[in-house]
Amino acid sequence: MTMSLVLSMRITVLAHLEREGSSQRDEVIGQVAAALRRKGHQVSILGVHASLSKLLSGLRRRRPDLIFNLLETFGRNELGASGLAGLLALLGIPSTGGGPGEIYIQQDKALAKKLLAFEKLRYPDFMVFAPDADLETGSKLRFPLLVKPLRMEASIVANGNSLVRNVQDLLRRIRQIHADVNDAVLVEEYLEGREIHIGIVGNHDPVVLPPVEPDFSQLRNGELDIVDAAPKWQENSKRYKGTHPVVAQFPDELCARLQEVALEAYRALRLRDYGRVDLRLAKDGEIYVIEVKASCYLEKSSEFVTAAAAAGLDYVSLINKIAELAVERQERLVHSATG
């Protein structure tokens, strides 16, 4: 009997701790664990900060059939997720979401854009400024420009200064990111239009969910209509309280175009199990890929979960579907390796 037919599995939810010994966890951890338990799985939560020995000993004790991987960083290394995914692959335990390659490509936004270009998918024109390079401003990019870390989570230092309208502010923002996170800087043209998030679930036959967009209607006129740090994480900010995801309304033909572009980007970057593609529908009707997110956020009020609900997939079913996809993918890998 294959694992995918087993009614109950031992599943370990892997969670990030802000520091060793902390009991505080993101609320999504408990939500995912509860959803898995609803289907009869034996669920444990393993919280780690930066100790590989605790991670390995915790997995040895639990002997999971599946790891539901919700770790986005390891210790203070914001880019540790790709290394951790590689470790899980070497251990041979099935795990959900992106592997080391997918996560690495997601982190290097310039590399991701080059792969999108190979598939002839549109994205905003951009430049990269390395920390040790001289700052040259003779580019052909048109203001306003969005300025963010090349590899770090885009919202980690994003604030009201992420959109710049002149050379002086551009150079100031580049220097700030270099100093704050010691990362190269991605500078790309800001395109006026609608920001669209499209979730996708699946591997060989992925299902594209309905488009969702952030509702900025409660913000003041002139406020930046992009999802930066404030609407994502700063719970006391006006942008957090005034922004929430809603199902986007489009004519059928346009909706199909958006979903087709999202699926092409999902496949181009080899996402596994589930992910989210962020698009910009420009005022001229062109569709641009802004970012492709492997293992996107699964909290109940997130864009991805909102889209799943619109497609008739409740939270418990969604989380368990992701678990099943990871197990099936591992089984196919083992089968192909053994012939």
GUTIGU-528931 format. One record per atom (N, C-alpha, C, O): residue in three letters; x, y, z. Coordinates in pm, whole numbers, plus 50000, padded with zeros to 5 digits. Example, Ala and Ser with C-alpha at 12.3 -4.5 7.8 and 13.67 -1.06 7.14 Angstrom:
2
ALA513194943150780;ALA512304955050780;ALA513204967050780;ALA514244966850846;SER512854977550708;SER513674989450714;SER512905000350787;SER513415011450804;
This chain:
339
MET500864988050000;MET500005000050000;MET500895012550000;MET501815013550081;THR500625022049911;THR501415034249907;THR500975043750017;THR499855043050067;MET501895052650052;MET501625061650164;MET500425070450138;MET499705074150232;SER500185074050008;SER499075082949977;SER497725076650007;SER496715083750015;LEU497685063050023;LEU496425056450052;LEU496235053950201;LEU495185049250243;VAL497255057150281;VAL497145055450425;VAL496235066250482;VAL496405078050452;LEU495265062050564;LEU494305071750616;LEU494945081350715;LEU494575093150721;SER495905076550792;SER496525084950894;SER498035084550879;SER498635073850868;MET498655096350879;MET500105097450871;MET500645104550994;MET499915112051060;ARG501915102251023;ARG502615110351122;ARG503175122451047;ARG504045121150961;ILE502655134151081;ILE503065146451011;ILE503685155951113;ILE503095158851217;THR504865160751081;THR505515170951164;THR505435184451094;THR505895185950980;VAL504845194151161;VAL504795207851109;VAL506065214851156;VAL506285216451277;LEU506875219151062;LEU508155225551094;LEU507945240551103;LEU507485246851007;ALA508285246251219;ALA507965260351246;ALA509215267951287;ALA510125262351349;HIS509265280651251;HIS510385289351288;HIS510125295851424;HIS509025300551452;LEU511165296051508;LEU511125303151635;LEU512035315251626;LEU513125314551568;GLU511595326451681;GLU512395338651676;GLU513675337251757;GLU514675343951727;ARG513665328751858;ARG514875326251937;ARG514755312351998;ARG513665306752007;GLU515885306852040;GLU515895293452099;GLU515045293152225;GLU515135302152309;GLY514225282852238;GLY513425281152358;GLY512145289152361;GLY511365288052456;SER511895297252257;SER510685305352255;SER509455296552235;SER509505286352167;SER508355300752296;SER507085293652278;SER506155300952182;SER505065296152151;GLN506585312652134;GLN505755320552044;GLN505945315851900;GLN507065314251852;ARG504815313651833;ARG504845309151694;ARG503815316951614;ARG502825321951668;ASP504045318051485;ASP503065324251396;ASP501755316451406;ASP501755304251419;GLU500635323551400;GLU499335317151415;GLU499035306851307;GLU498205298051328;VAL499705307851192;VAL499465298151086;VAL499885284151127;VAL499345274351075;ILE500835282851218;ILE501325269751260;ILE500185261751323;ILE499945250251286;GLY499495267751418;GLY498385261051483;GLY497235258351388;GLY496565248151400;GLN497005267551295;GLN495915265651199;GLN496175253651108;GLN495275245551084;VAL497405252451058;VAL497755241150972;VAL497685228051050;VAL497155218151000;ALA498235227951172;ALA498215215751253;ALA496785211151281;ALA496475199351272;ALA495915220651314;ALA494525217251342;ALA493835211651219;ALA493045202251230;ALA494115217251102;ALA493505212450978;ALA493935198150947;ALA493135190050901;LEU495195195150971;LEU495695181550947;LEU495075171651047;LEU494745160351010;ARG494925175851171;ARG494325166951272;ARG492865164051238;ARG492355153251270;ARG492185173551174;ARG490785171451138;ARG490625159551045;ARG489545153551041;LYS491655156050971;LYS491605144650880;LYS492195132050942;LYS492425122150873;GLY492445132451072;GLY492885120551141;GLY494385118251145;GLY494825107551188;HIS495175127751102;HIS496615125951104;HIS497165128251245;HIS496605135851323;GLN498285121551275;GLN498985123551402;GLN499985134951380;GLN500995133251311;VAL499695146351438;VAL500445158551406;VAL501275162951525;VAL500785163551638;SER502525165851499;SER503405171951598;SER503955184951541;SER504035186551419;ILE504345194051627;ILE504935206851584;ILE506375207151634;ILE506645205251752;LEU507295209651543;LEU508715210751578;LEU509175224951549;LEU509325228951434;GLY509385232551655;GLY509855246251640;GLY511365246851652;GLY511945241451746;VAL512015253451555;VAL513475254851557;VAL513845269251528;VAL513115276751463;HIS515025272751578;HIS515555286151550;HIS516805284951463;HIS516765288351344;ALA517895280151521;ALA519135279251443;ALA519955267051480;ALA521145266351448;SER519355257351546;SER520105245551591;SER519805233651500;SER518705228151502;LEU520795229751421;LEU520635217951336;LEU520515205351420;LEU519775196151384;SER521225204751531;SER521155192751614;SER519755190851672;SER519265179651678;LYS519115201851714;LYS517745200751765;LYS516775196851653;LYS515845189151675;LEU517005202151534;LEU516165198551421;LEU516275183551392;LEU515255176751379;LEU517495178651381;LEU517695164651346;LEU517225155251455;LEU516605144951427;SER517515158651581;SER517075149951690;SER515555150051702;SER514945139851733;GLY514945161751678;GLY513485162651682;GLY512825154151576;GLY511795147951600;LEU513425153851456;LEU512875145551349;LEU513095130651377;LEU512245122351346;ARG514255127451435;ARG514505113351467;ARG513505108151569;ARG513025096851558;ARG513185116251668;ARG512225112051770;ARG510825110351711;ARG510115100951746;ARG510445119151624;ARG509065119251571;ARG508875109351457;ARG507775104251437;ARG509945106551382;ARG509875097451267;ARG508655100251177;ARG507815091451158;PRO508575112451124;PRO507375116051047;PRO507335109250910;PRO508365106550849;ASP506115106650864;ASP505895102450726;ASP505985114350632;ASP506285112850513;LEU505705126250686;LEU505685138450605;LEU506055150350693;LEU505645151150809;ILE506835159550635;ILE507125172350700;ILE506315183150629;ILE506465185250508;PHE505465189950704;PHE504765201650648;PHE505655213650679;PHE505665218650791;ASN506395218050580;ASN507475227750601;ASN506955242150595;ASN506585247150489;LEU506935248750710;LEU506535262750717;LEU507695271750759;LEU507475283150801;LEU508925266650749;LEU510095274550784;LEU510485283650667;LEU510755278850557;GLU510515296750692;GLU510905306250588;GLU512325311350607;GLU512925316650514;THR512865309850728;THR514225313950757;THR514825303650853;THR514115295150907;PHE516135304550872;PHE516795295950970;PHE517735304651052;PHE518715310051001;GLY517415305951180;GLY518175315051264;GLY517985329351217;GLY516865333651188;ARG519075336551208;ARG519005350351159;ARG519345351251011;ARG519465362150956;ASN519475339750948;ASN519765339350805;ASN518465339950727;ASN517745329950716;GLU518155351650672;GLU516915353250598;GLU516865344650472;GLU515795342450416;LEU518035339650428;LEU518105331650307;LEU518315316850339;LEU518695309050251;GLY518055313050463;GLY518315299350505;GLY517315289150457;GLY517555277150471;ALA516195293550401;ALA515135284050363;ALA515585274350255;ALA515195262750257;SER516405278850159;SER516845269950051;SER517775259250104;SER517675247650063;GLY518685262850195;GLY519565252950255;GLY518805242750337;GLY519115230850334;LEU517815247450411;LEU517005238350491;LEU516225228650402;LEU516125216750433;ALA515665233650291;ALA514945224850199;ALA515885214250141;ALA515485202850119;GLY517145218150117;GLY518125208550069;GLY518415197750172;GLY518565186050137;LEU518495201650299;LEU518715191950407;LEU517565182050415;LEU517785170050428;LEU516335187050408;LEU515175178150414;LEU515175168350296;LEU514805156750311;ALA515605173150179;ALA515675164250063;ALA516705153250085;ALA516465141750049;LEU517845156650145;LEU518875146650173;LEU518405136450276;LEU518795124750269;LEU517575140750370;LEU517065131450470;LEU516085121550410;LEU515825110950469;GLY515535124850295;GLY514635115550228;GLY513225115250284;GLY512455106150254;ILE512885125150367;ILE511535125750422;ILE510705134950333;ILE511115146250308;PRO509555130450284;PRO508725139350202;PRO508405152250276;PRO508105152050396;SER508475163350206;SER508145176250267;SER507365184550167;SER507525183150046;THR506515193150219;THR505655201250134;THR506405213150076;THR507395217950132;GLY505925217849962;GLY506365230549908;GLY507665229749829;GLY508095219049787;GLY508265241449811;GLY509435242749726;GLY510645235149777;GLY510885234149897;GLY511425229849681;GLY512705223849713;GLY513785234449712;GLY513495246249695;PRO515055230349731;PRO516135240349740;PRO516265248749614;PRO516525260749622;GLY516095242449496;GLY516225249949373;GLY515135260249355;GLY515405271749320;GLU513905256149379;GLU512765265349363;GLU512875277249458;GLU512605288649420;ILE513265274349582;ILE513355285249681;ILE514515294649647;ILE514395306749663;TYR515645289049601;TYR516775297549563;TYR516395306949449;TYR516705318849453;ILE515705301549349;ILE515295310049237;ILE514315320649283;ILE514385332049238;GLN513405317049372;GLN512465326849424;GLN513205338149496;GLN512825349749485;GLN514255334649570;GLN514985344749645;GLN515775354049555;GLN515875366049583;ASP516335348949446;ASP517095357249353;ASP516145362549246;ASP515925356049144;LYS515595374249270;LYS514545379449183;LYS515045382149041;LYS514285380848945;ALA516325385949026;ALA516865388348892;ALA516965375348814;ALA516645374948696;LEU517425364748879;LEU517485351748814;LEU516095346948774;LEU515905341548665;ALA515125349048862;ALA513745345148830;ALA513255352548706;ALA512595346648621;LYS513575365348695;LYS513135373048578;LYS513765367848450;LYS513135367948344;LYS515015363248458;LYS515675357948339;LYS514995345048293;LYS514875342548173;LEU514565336848389;LEU513835324648352;LEU512475328148292;LEU512015321648198;LEU511835338348346;LEU510565342748289;LEU510765347948147;LEU509935345748059;ALA511885354948125;ALA512175360247992;ALA512335348947891;ALA511905350247776;PHE512945337947933;PHE513115326447844;PHE511775321047797;PHE511645316147685;GLU510765322047886;GLU509405317547851;GLU508575328547787;GLU507375327047765;LYS509235339947758;LYS508595351347693;LYS507455357247777;LYS506435361747723;LEU507635357147908;LEU506685363447998;LEU507175377448033;LEU508365379648054;ARG506245386848038;ARG506595400748063;ARG506845403248213;ARG506215396948298;TYR507755412248242;TYR508015417048378;TYR508515431448366;TYR508965435348259;PRO508455439348473;PRO508915453148465;PRO510425453848436;PRO511185445548485;ASP510845463648358;ASP512275465748334;ASP512975468248468;ASP512405474348558;PHE514215463348479;PHE514885464048609;PHE516395465548593;PHE516945463548485;MET517045469048704;MET518495469048717;MET518845463648855;MET518025463948947;VAL520085458548869;VAL520565453548997;VAL521795461549038;VAL522685463748956;PHE521835465849164;PHE522955473349219;PHE523595465149330;PHE523005463649438;ALA524785459749306;ALA525495451849405;ALA526065460849515;ALA526335472549490;PRO526245455449637;PRO526745463749748;PRO528115469849721;PRO528395480849768;ASP528985462749645;ASP530345467549625;ASP530535474649491;ASP531675477349451;ALA529455477549422;ALA529555483849290;ALA529345498849301;ALA528655503649391;ASP529955506249209;ASP529725520549203;ASP528285523049158;ASP527765516149070;LEU527655532949218;LEU526275536049184;LEU526255544949060;LEU526705556449064;GLU525735539648952;GLU525595547148829;GLU524115549648805;GLU523295540648824;THR523785561548763;THR522375565148748;THR522015568048603;THR520985574348576;GLY522825563748511;GLY522555566548369;GLY521685555948305;GLY521825553248186;SER520785549748381;SER519955539048326;SER518815544848244;SER518535556848247;LYS518155535848171;LYS517015539848089;LYS515695537048161;LYS514625538448102;LEU515775533148287;LEU514545530748362;LEU513795543748382;LEU514385554348399;ARG512485542648379;ARG511635554548392;ARG511055555548532;ARG510525545748585;PHE511165567148591;PHE510545569648722;PHE509025570148706;PHE508515573648599;PRO508295566448817;PRO508785562048948;PRO509325547748944;PRO508985539848856;LEU510185544649043;LEU510835531749052;LEU510585525349188;LEU510495532249290;LEU510465512249189;LEU510385504749314;LEU511775499349346;LEU512465493849259;VAL512185501049470;VAL513535497349512;VAL513425487649629;VAL512845491049732;LYS513985475549615;LYS513855465449719;LYS515065456049716;LYS515805455749617;PRO515285448449823;PRO516405439049824;PRO516275428849712;PRO515155424949676;LEU517405424449657;LEU517375414749549;LEU516925401149597;LEU516115394649531;ARG517445396649713;ARG517185382749756;ARG516305381849880;ARG515595371949899;MET516335391949963;MET515545391450085;MET514055392750051;MET513695397049941;GLU513215388950148;GLU511775391450136;GLU511565406150106;GLU512095414850175;ALA510805408950002;ALA510675422649953;ALA510205432450059;ALA510555444250055;SER509395427650155;SER508825436850254;SER509695438450378;SER509305445550471;ILE510875432050381;ILE511665432250504;ILE512145446350538;ILE512235449950656;VAL512455454450436;VAL512835468350464;VAL511945478050389;VAL512145490250395;ALA510965472750317;ALA510095481650239;ALA509265490350332;ALA508735485650432;ASN509155503050298;ASN508325512350373;ASN507885523250277;ASN507875521250156;GLY507525534550331;GLY507045545350245;GLY508065549950143;GLY507715556850047;ASN509365546350162;ASN510395550750070;ASN510675540649959;ASN511605542749881;SER509915529749951;SER510195519549850;SER509905524549710;SER510475519449614;LEU509035534449695;LEU508755540549566;LEU509495553849559;LEU509275562649642;VAL510365555149461;VAL511165567449449;VAL510845574149316;VAL510505567649218;ARG510975587349315;ARG510575595049198;ARG511705603549141;ARG511495610749043;ASN512885602849200;ASN514005610549148;ASN515315603649183;ASN515345594449264;VAL516405608149121;VAL517705601649137;VAL518185602449281;VAL518755592749333;GLN517985613749347;GLN518465615349484;GLN517825605149577;GLN518515598749656;ASP516525603549568;ASP515835593849653;ASP516225579449615;ASP516295570749701;LEU516465577249488;LEU516895563949443;LEU518215560249508;LEU518345549349564;LEU519205569049502;LEU520515566049559;LEU520425564449711;LEU521105555949769;ARG519595572649774;ARG519435571649919;ARG518835558149957;ARG519265551950055;ARG517845553549882;ARG517195540849911;ARG518155529149887;ARG518185519649965;ILE518925529749780;ILE519905519149753;ILE520905518149866;ILE521195507149913;ARG521425529349909;ARG522395529250019;ARG521775523850147;ARG522435516750223;GLN520505527150172;GLN519825522350293;GLN519745507050293;GLN520035500750395;ILE519345501150180;ILE519235486550174;ILE520605479950186;ILE520755469950255;HIS521615485650118;HIS522965480350132;HIS523395480250278;HIS523985470450325;ALA523115491150349;ALA523545492150489;ALA522715483350582;ALA523255477350675;ASP521415482550558;ASP520515475450650;ASP520645460250639;ASP520685453350741;VAL520715454950517;VAL520665440350501;VAL521835434850418;VAL521905422750395;ASN522745443550374;ASN523935439250298;ASN523545430350180;ASN524175420050155;ASP522515434450110;ASP522045426849995;ASP522145435649872;ASP522115447949882;ALA522265429449755;ALA522135436949632;ALA520725442849624;ALA519815438449695;VAL520555452749539;VAL519295459949531;VAL518685458149393;VAL519355459949291;LEU517415454749392;LEU516645453849268;LEU515875466949250;LEU515115470949338;VAL516075473349138;VAL515355485549103;VAL514535482548978;VAL515085478848875;GLU513215484148987;GLU512365481048873;GLU511315491948855;GLU510945498948950;GLU510845493148733;GLU509845503348703;GLU508525500048771;GLU508085488548773;TYR507925510348829;TYR506605508848888;TYR505545510848780;TYR505515521048711;LEU504665500848767;LEU503625501248665;LEU502285504248729;LEU501845497048818;GLU501655514748685;GLU500315517748737;GLU499345507148687;GLU499425502548573;GLY498425503448774;GLY497445493348738;GLY496975485748861;GLY497065490848973;ARG496475473748840;ARG495935465648949;ARG496905454448984;ARG497445447748896;GLU497115452349113;GLU497965441449161;GLU497085429049181;GLU496115429449256;ILE497425418249113;ILE496615406149114;ILE497435394549169;ILE498575392449127;HIS496865386949261;HIS497515375249317;HIS496745362749274;HIS495525361849293;ILE497445353249216;ILE496795340949169;ILE497485328849233;ILE498675326649212;GLY496725321249308;GLY497225309149371;GLY497075297149279;GLY496165296549197;ILE497985287749294;ILE497955275549214;ILE498255263749305;ILE499145264549390;VAL497515252849286;VAL497685240749367;VAL497905229049273;VAL497095226649183;GLY499005221749292;GLY499195209749212;GLY500575208749151;GLY501375218049157;ASN500835197149090;ASN502105194249026;ASN501895190848878;ASN502065199548793;HIS501545178548847;HIS501375174748707;HIS500145181348644;HIS500185185348528;ASP499075182348719;ASP497845188648669;ASP497415199648765;ASP496415198148836;PRO498145210748769;PRO497845221148867;PRO496505227848843;PRO496045229348729;VAL495885231848952;VAL494605238948949;VAL494885253648977;VAL495495257149078;VAL494435262248887;VAL494625276748903;VAL493415282548974;VAL492275280948928;LEU493645289249085;LEU492565294749166;LEU492095308149110;LEU492805314249030;PRO490925312949151;PRO490455325949105;PRO491395337149145;PRO492045336349250;PRO491485347649065;PRO492365358949099;PRO491845366649220;PRO490645368649237;VAL492785370949302;VAL492485378849421;VAL493315391549412;VAL494425391449359;GLU492775402449464;GLU493535414849466;GLU493385421649601;GLU492355419849667;PRO494385429349644;PRO494245436849768;PRO493285448349750;PRO493365455749651;ASP492375449949843;ASP491395460749840;ASP491995472749913;ASP492115472650035;PHE492355483149836;PHE492945495349893;PHE491895506449911;PHE492265517949935;SER490625503149898;SER489595513449892;SER489485521650020;SER489005532950017;GLN489935516050134;GLN489825523350260;GLN491015532450286;GLN491055539350388;LEU491995532550195;LEU493145541250212;LEU492875554850151;LEU492005556550066;ARG493645564550196;ARG493495578050144;ARG493955578449999;ARG494815570749957;ASN493385587649923;ASN493825589649785;ASN495305593449785;ASN495745601549867;GLY496045587549693;GLY497465590649682;GLY498365581149757;GLY499575581249735;GLU497815572849844;GLU498645562949912;GLU499045552149815;GLU498315548949721;LEU500225546549836;LEU500805536749747;LEU499955524149740;LEU499665518049844;ASP499545520149619;ASP498685508449603;ASP499515496049570;ASP499295489449469;ILE500485493049658;ILE501235480549649;ILE501255474549788;ILE501095481549889;VAL501465461249793;VAL501505454349922;VAL502935454749974;VAL503725445849943;ASP503265464950053;ASP504595465950112;ASP504535460650254;ASP503655452750287;ALA505475464850340;ALA505545459250475;ALA504315462550558;ALA503845454150635;ALA503785474550544;ALA502685478750632;ALA501435470150619;ALA500965465050721;PRO500875468350499;PRO499665460050490;PRO499915445350517;PRO498965437950541;LYS501175440850514;LYS501455426650536;LYS501665423550684;LYS501145413450733;TRP502415432050757;TRP502865428050889;TRP502615438151000;TRP502555434251116;GLN502475451050968;GLN502375461151073;GLN500915462951115;GLN500185471051059;GLU500515455051216;GLU499105453751249;GLU498475466651299;GLU497255468251290;ASN499255475851352;ASN498705488351402;ASN498695499551298;ASN498245510651326;SER499195496651179;SER499255507051077;SER497915508551005;SER497125499050999;LYS497685520250951;LYS496455522650875;LYS496425514050750;LYS495355509650708;ARG497585511450689;ARG497625503550567;ARG497285488950596;ARG496675482250512;TYR497685483850713;TYR497325470150751;TYR495815469150772;TYR495165459950722;LYS495275478650849;LYS493845478250880;LYS492985481650758;LYS491825477550751;GLY493545489050664;GLY492765493550549;GLY492955485350424;GLY492465489150318;THR493675474050434;THR493945465750318;THR493575451250349;THR493995445750451;HIS492805445050261;HIS492485430950277;HIS492225424750140;HIS491815431850048;PRO492465411650125;PRO492285405349994;PRO490825402949961;PRO490045399050048;VAL490465405249836;VAL489115402549787;VAL489225395449653;VAL490215397049581;VAL488215387849620;VAL488185381149490;VAL488005391749381;VAL487075399749386;ALA488905391649283;ALA488865401749177;ALA487785398349075;ALA487545386649044;GLN487145408549025;GLN486085406948926;GLN486615411148788;GLN487005422648769;PHE486615401648694;PHE487075404448558;PHE486145397648458;PHE485495387848492;PRO486075402748336;PRO485405395348228;PRO486095381748212;PRO487285380348240;ASP485335371848167;ASP485865358148159;ASP487145357348076;ASP488075350248115;GLU487195364347965;GLU488365363547878;GLU489615369047947;GLU490685363047938;LEU489485380348015;LEU490615386248085;LEU491045377448202;LEU492235375648227;CYS490065371948274;CYS490385363048385;CYS491185350948336;CYS492145346748400;ALA490785345548221;ALA491495334048165;ALA492925337748126;ALA493845329748145;ARG493115349848073;ARG494465354448037;ARG495345355548160;ARG496495351148158;LEU494815361348267;LEU495575362748391;LEU495975349048446;LEU497115347048486;GLN495045339848446;GLN495325326448498;GLN496335319148410;GLN497155311548461;GLU496265321248280;GLU497205314748189;GLU498625319848213;GLU499565311848219;VAL498795332948228;VAL500115338548257;VAL500655333348390;VAL501825329748401;ALA499785332848491;ALA500195327948622;ALA500665313448613;ALA501685309848672;LEU499935305148541;LEU500305291048528;LEU501635289548454;LEU502455281248491;GLU501855297548350;GLU503115297048277;GLU504285300848368;GLU505355294748362;ALA504075310948453;ALA505135314948547;ALA505375304148652;ALA506525301548688;TYR504335298048701;TYR504415287248800;TYR505255275748744;TYR506125270448813;ARG504995272248619;ARG505735261248557;ARG507165265448522;ARG508085257348532;ALA507345277948480;ALA508675282648442;ALA509655281848558;ALA510835278748539;LEU509175284748678;LEU510035284648797;LEU509945271648875;LEU510455270548986;ARG509275261548815;ARG509245247748867;ARG508685247049010;ARG509215239649092;LEU507625254449038;LEU507045253849172;LEU506435240149198;LEU505995233349106;ARG506405236249326;ARG505895223149366;ARG504745224749464;ARG504785233249553;ASP503715216649448;ASP502615215249542;ASP501675227349544;ASP500485226049520;TYR502215238949574;TYR501385250949579;TYR502265263349572;TYR503455262849600;GLY501665274349533;GLY502405286949525;GLY501495298149479;GLY500315295949449;ARG502055310049474;ARG501285321849435;ARG502085330149336;ARG503295331949352;VAL501405335049234;VAL502025343549133;VAL501405357449143;VAL500195358949133;ASP502255367449164;ASP501795381249174;ASP501955388149039;ASP503045388248981;LEU500865393748989;LEU500855400048858;LEU500495414748871;LEU499945419148972;ARG500815422148767;ARG500365436048756;ARG499615437348624;ARG500175435148517;LEU498345440848633;LEU497555443748514;LEU497665458548487;LEU497015466748552;ALA498515461948389;ALA498795475948361;ALA497585482648296;ALA496675475948248;LYS497595495848296;LYS496465503248243;LYS496275501148093;LYS495175503148041;ASP497355497148024;ASP497225494447881;ASP496765480247852;ASP496675476247736;GLY496465472447958;GLY495965458947941;GLY497025448147940;GLY496685436347938;GLU498305451947941;GLU499375442047943;GLU499485435748083;GLU499195442248184;ILE499905423148086;ILE500045415848212;ILE501525413448239;ILE502235407948155;TYR501985417548357;TYR503385416148395;TYR503495407248519;TYR502675408248610;VAL504505398648520;VAL504775390548639;VAL505645398748734;VAL506735403148697;ILE505175400548855;ILE505925408048956;ILE506775398749041;ILE507955401549065;GLU506195387849086;GLU506925378649173;GLU506225365049173;GLU505015364149158;VAL507025354549190;VAL506495341049200;VAL506925335449335;VAL508115334849366;LYS505945331349416;LYS506215327549554;LYS505965312549574;LYS504815308149573;ALA507035304949592;ALA506895291049633;ALA506505290449780;ALA506935298949858;SER505715280649817;SER505345278749958;SER504825291750019;SER505325296350122;CYS503825297649956;CYS503305310450002;CYS502585309050137;CYS502335297950184;TYR502265320350196;TYR501695320950332;TYR500315314450333;TYR499495316850245;LEU500065306250436;LEU498835298250444;LEU497925302250560;LEU497035294550597;GLU498125313950617;GLU497235318550724;GLU495825320250668;GLU495655323350550;LYS494815318350753;LYS493435317350704;LYS492925329750632;LYS492025328650549;SER493475341450662;SER492995353550595;SER493885357750478;SER493715368650423;SER494835349250440;SER495785352850335;SER495135352650197;SER494025347650179;GLU495845358250100;GLU495355358849963;GLU495135344749908;GLU494125342049842;PHE496075335849935;PHE496015322249882;PHE494785314849935;PHE494085308249859;VAL494545315850063;VAL493405308950124;VAL492095315250079;VAL491105308150059;THR492085328450062;THR490885335350011;THR490535330149871;THR489365327849840;ALA491565328349788;ALA491335323349652;ALA490825308949655;ALA489925305349578;ALA491395300749742;ALA490965286849752;ALA489495286049794;ALA488725278049739;ALA489105294349889;ALA487715294449934;ALA486775298349821;ALA485675292949808;ALA487205307849737;ALA486385312049623;ALA486225300749522;ALA485245300449447;ALA487195291549522;ALA487115280049431;ALA486385268249495;ALA486305257549435;GLY485855270249616;GLY485115259549683;GLY485965250149764;GLY485515239449803;LEU487225254249791;LEU488145245749866;LEU488295251650007;LEU488965261750025;ASP487665245250106;ASP487755250350242;ASP489145248150299;ASP489955240950241;TYR489425254350414;TYR490785254450468;TYR491285240450499;TYR492425237150466;VAL490475232250562;VAL490905218650598;VAL491235210750471;VAL492245203750466;SER490395211750371;SER490635204650245;SER491885209750175;SER492645201850119;LEU492105222850178;LEU493275228750113;LEU494565223650176;LEU495465219150106;ILE494655224250307;ILE495885220250376;ILE496155205350354;ILE497305201450330;ASN495135197250361;ASN495335182950341;ASN495625179550196;ASN496325169750169;LYS495115187350103;LYS495465185449962;LYS496945187949940;LYS497595180549867;ILE497485198350002;ILE498905201249989;ILE499745189650043;ILE500745185749983;ALA499325184150158;ALA500035172650216;ALA499995160750121;ALA501015154050101;GLU498835158050062;GLU498695146749970;GLU499575148649846;GLU500185139149798;LEU499625160949796;LEU500445163649677;LEU501915160949705;LEU502615155349620;ALA502395164749823;ALA503805162449858;ALA504125147649865;ALA505175143249817;VAL503225139849924;VAL503435125449934;VAL503415118949796;VAL504265110549766;GLU502445122649714;GLU502355117049579;GLU503585120449497;GLU504085112049421;ARG504085132549511;ARG505285136649437;ARG506485128249478;ARG507265123849393;GLN506635125849608;GLN507745117549656;GLN507625103249605;GLN508615096949569;GLU506395098149602;GLU506185084449554;GLU506565083249406;GLU507165073349366;ARG506225093349326;ARG506605093049185;ARG508115093449170;ARG508675086749084;LEU508775101349254;LEU510235102349249;LEU510875088949281;LEU511805084749213;VAL510395082149385;VAL510935069049423;VAL510665058949313;VAL511535050749281;HIS509475059349257;HIS509115049849152;HIS509995051549030;HIS510435041648971;SER510245063948989;SER511075066448871;SER512535062548896;SER513225058148804;ALA512985064049022;ALA514375060449055;ALA514575045549057;ALA515665040749025;THR513535037949093;THR513655023349101;THR513245016348974;THR513395004148960;GLY512705024248881;GLY512295018448754;GLY510955011648760;GLY510485006348660;
